Amino acid sequence: MPGSYTTREKWEIAKISAKTLKQAAASDGPHGTTDIVDPRLDVRLQSIRRRGEERYEREAAAVFQNLDRAEGAVAQAKADLKTAPDSRAKAAARQALQKAKSDLSKADRAARKY
């Protein structure tokens, strides 16, 4: 699962990865058979990744909730347009529909990233 990381977390991941690579390269054996990588680095890396995945899930849920709201707004605007009693109300409803469709388009583009 992808993650959503802060700038600081990205730097920490890079720093931990470099330390891990350095420690693995220092191990004896042809393919690093004697593992001397500090297990605390892996624990820290997993902690950062877990937080990033949780943040990603919350962001995705919020984006899809916005998409649902935008779809509902378009449906409501269409209903308002159909039931408008006079030309002024229809014009206002038409503008509201255009704005709702624009908002739906933005929400749809955001949802496609997830």
Secondary structure as GFF3:
##gff-version 3
##sequence-region A 1 114
A	DSSP	alpha_helix	7	25	.	.	.	ID=ss1
A	DSSP	alpha_helix	39	82	.	.	.	ID=ss2
A	DSSP	alpha_helix	87	112	.	.	.	ID=ss3
###
